[in-house]
């Protein structure tokens, strides 16, 4: 969503005939949400991998 558009603006546009600009705006917004979620998931997986490797190294050291 560009800076000046709001969800209310999108809903207004959706109540009429949808435009290409509306679809493009929705796609951009969803892409940003998915990118954010994917980034969070990757970070969580990396943390788990580091934790497991640390546990493995500590277990071997003992």
mmCIF file of the C-alpha atoms, coordinates in Angstrom:
data_MODEL
# 
_entry.id   MODEL 
# 
loop_
_atom_site.group_PDB 
_atom_site.id 
_atom_site.type_symbol 
_atom_site.label_atom_id 
_atom_site.label_alt_id 
_atom_site.label_comp_id 
_atom_site.label_asym_id 
_atom_site.label_entity_id 
_atom_site.label_seq_id 
_atom_site.pdbx_PDB_ins_code 
_atom_site.Cartn_x 
_atom_site.Cartn_y 
_atom_site.Cartn_z 
_atom_site.occupancy 
_atom_site.B_iso_or_equiv 
_atom_site.pdbx_formal_charge 
_atom_site.auth_seq_id 
_atom_site.auth_comp_id 
_atom_site.auth_asym_id 
_atom_site.auth_atom_id 
_atom_site.pdbx_PDB_model_num 
ATOM 1  C CA . UNK A 1 1  ? 0.000   0.000   0.000   1.00 0.00 ? 1  UNK A CA 1 
ATOM 2  C CA . UNK A 1 2  ? 1.435   3.383   -0.821  1.00 0.00 ? 2  UNK A CA 1 
ATOM 3  C CA . UNK A 1 3  ? 1.731   5.909   1.988   1.00 0.00 ? 3  UNK A CA 1 
ATOM 4  C CA . UNK A 1 4  ? -1.485  7.834   1.338   1.00 0.00 ? 4  UNK A CA 1 
ATOM 5  C CA . UNK A 1 5  ? -3.840  4.907   0.767   1.00 0.00 ? 5  UNK A CA 1 
ATOM 6  C CA . UNK A 1 6  ? -5.681  3.387   3.683   1.00 0.00 ? 6  UNK A CA 1 
ATOM 7  C CA . UNK A 1 7  ? -7.652  0.214   4.097   1.00 0.00 ? 7  UNK A CA 1 
ATOM 8  C CA . UNK A 1 8  ? -10.803 2.352   4.062   1.00 0.00 ? 8  UNK A CA 1 
ATOM 9  C CA . UNK A 1 9  ? -9.820  3.675   0.642   1.00 0.00 ? 9  UNK A CA 1 
ATOM 10 C CA . UNK A 1 10 ? -9.331  0.131   -0.579  1.00 0.00 ? 10 UNK A CA 1 
ATOM 11 C CA . UNK A 1 11 ? -12.706 -0.924  0.801   1.00 0.00 ? 11 UNK A CA 1 
ATOM 12 C CA . UNK A 1 12 ? -14.366 2.042   -0.911  1.00 0.00 ? 12 UNK A CA 1 
ATOM 13 C CA . UNK A 1 13 ? -12.738 1.057   -4.164  1.00 0.00 ? 13 UNK A CA 1 
ATOM 14 C CA . UNK A 1 14 ? -13.811 -2.535  -3.653  1.00 0.00 ? 14 UNK A CA 1 
ATOM 15 C CA . UNK A 1 15 ? -17.449 -1.509  -3.274  1.00 0.00 ? 15 UNK A CA 1 
ATOM 16 C CA . UNK A 1 16 ? -17.362 -0.253  -6.849  1.00 0.00 ? 16 UNK A CA 1 
ATOM 17 C CA . UNK A 1 17 ? -15.885 -1.954  -9.878  1.00 0.00 ? 17 UNK A CA 1 
ATOM 18 C CA . UNK A 1 18 ? -12.375 -3.038  -8.880  1.00 0.00 ? 18 UNK A CA 1 
ATOM 19 C CA . UNK A 1 19 ? -9.579  -1.351  -10.769 1.00 0.00 ? 19 UNK A CA 1 
ATOM 20 C CA . UNK A 1 20 ? -6.148  -2.563  -11.746 1.00 0.00 ? 20 UNK A CA 1 
ATOM 21 C CA . UNK A 1 21 ? -4.701  -0.031  -9.299  1.00 0.00 ? 21 UNK A CA 1 
ATOM 22 C CA . UNK A 1 22 ? -6.727  -1.579  -6.473  1.00 0.00 ? 22 UNK A CA 1 
ATOM 23 C CA . UNK A 1 23 ? -5.521  -5.075  -7.348  1.00 0.00 ? 23 UNK A CA 1 
ATOM 24 C CA . UNK A 1 24 ? -1.948  -3.840  -7.624  1.00 0.00 ? 24 UNK A CA 1 
ATOM 25 C CA . UNK A 1 25 ? -2.211  -2.126  -4.248  1.00 0.00 ? 25 UNK A CA 1 
ATOM 26 C CA . UNK A 1 26 ? -3.600  -5.278  -2.618  1.00 0.00 ? 26 UNK A CA 1 
ATOM 27 C CA . UNK A 1 27 ? -0.891  -7.447  -4.176  1.00 0.00 ? 27 UNK A CA 1 
ATOM 28 C CA . UNK A 1 28 ? 1.829   -5.078  -2.964  1.00 0.00 ? 28 UNK A CA 1 
ATOM 29 C CA . UNK A 1 29 ? 0.365   -5.084  0.552   1.00 0.00 ? 29 UNK A CA 1 
ATOM 30 C CA . UNK A 1 30 ? 0.094   -8.890  0.655   1.00 0.00 ? 30 UNK A CA 1 
ATOM 31 C CA . UNK A 1 31 ? 3.622   -9.233  -0.721  1.00 0.00 ? 31 UNK A CA 1 
ATOM 32 C CA . UNK A 1 32 ? 4.933   -7.029  2.092   1.00 0.00 ? 32 UNK A CA 1 
ATOM 33 C CA . UNK A 1 33 ? 3.051   -9.078  4.698   1.00 0.00 ? 33 UNK A CA 1 
ATOM 34 C CA . UNK A 1 34 ? 4.309   -12.376 3.295   1.00 0.00 ? 34 UNK A CA 1 
ATOM 35 C CA . UNK A 1 35 ? 7.870   -11.072 3.091   1.00 0.00 ? 35 UNK A CA 1 
ATOM 36 C CA . UNK A 1 36 ? 7.711   -10.024 6.724   1.00 0.00 ? 36 UNK A CA 1 
ATOM 37 C CA . UNK A 1 37 ? 6.309   -13.390 7.804   1.00 0.00 ? 37 UNK A CA 1 
ATOM 38 C CA . UNK A 1 38 ? 8.897   -15.296 5.771   1.00 0.00 ? 38 UNK A CA 1 
ATOM 39 C CA . UNK A 1 39 ? 11.709  -13.243 7.277   1.00 0.00 ? 39 UNK A CA 1 
ATOM 40 C CA . UNK A 1 40 ? 10.422  -13.988 10.787  1.00 0.00 ? 40 UNK A CA 1 
ATOM 41 C CA . UNK A 1 41 ? 10.183  -17.695 10.009  1.00 0.00 ? 41 UNK A CA 1 
ATOM 42 C CA . UNK A 1 42 ? 13.732  -17.820 8.626   1.00 0.00 ? 42 UNK A CA 1 
ATOM 43 C CA . UNK A 1 43 ? 15.057  -16.035 11.722  1.00 0.00 ? 43 UNK A CA 1 
ATOM 44 C CA . UNK A 1 44 ? 13.245  -18.484 14.018  1.00 0.00 ? 44 UNK A CA 1 
ATOM 45 C CA . UNK A 1 45 ? 14.631  -21.490 12.133  1.00 0.00 ? 45 UNK A CA 1 
ATOM 46 C CA . UNK A 1 46 ? 18.157  -20.061 12.330  1.00 0.00 ? 46 UNK A CA 1 
ATOM 47 C CA . UNK A 1 47 ? 17.807  -19.559 16.080  1.00 0.00 ? 47 UNK A CA 1 
ATOM 48 C CA . UNK A 1 48 ? 16.726  -23.183 16.504  1.00 0.00 ? 48 UNK A CA 1 
ATOM 49 C CA . UNK A 1 49 ? 19.632  -24.394 14.357  1.00 0.00 ? 49 UNK A CA 1 
ATOM 50 C CA . UNK A 1 50 ? 22.128  -22.383 16.418  1.00 0.00 ? 50 UNK A CA 1 
ATOM 51 C CA . UNK A 1 51 ? 20.596  -23.690 19.640  1.00 0.00 ? 51 UNK A CA 1 
ATOM 52 C CA . UNK A 1 52 ? 20.814  -27.311 18.459  1.00 0.00 ? 52 UNK A CA 1 
ATOM 53 C CA . UNK A 1 53 ? 24.393  -26.912 17.252  1.00 0.00 ? 53 UNK A CA 1 
ATOM 54 C CA . UNK A 1 54 ? 25.353  -25.319 20.572  1.00 0.00 ? 54 UNK A CA 1 
ATOM 55 C CA . UNK A 1 55 ? 23.757  -28.194 22.501  1.00 0.00 ? 55 UNK A CA 1 
ATOM 56 C CA . UNK A 1 56 ? 25.551  -30.707 20.263  1.00 0.00 ? 56 UNK A CA 1 
ATOM 57 C CA . UNK A 1 57 ? 28.931  -29.036 20.799  1.00 0.00 ? 57 UNK A CA 1 
ATOM 58 C CA . UNK A 1 58 ? 28.382  -28.846 24.561  1.00 0.00 ? 58 UNK A CA 1 
ATOM 59 C CA . UNK A 1 59 ? 27.342  -32.511 24.697  1.00 0.00 ? 59 UNK A CA 1 
ATOM 60 C CA . UNK A 1 60 ? 30.487  -33.541 22.808  1.00 0.00 ? 60 UNK A CA 1 
ATOM 61 C CA . UNK A 1 61 ? 32.666  -31.444 25.116  1.00 0.00 ? 61 UNK A CA 1 
ATOM 62 C CA . UNK A 1 62 ? 31.368  -33.159 28.253  1.00 0.00 ? 62 UNK A CA 1 
# 
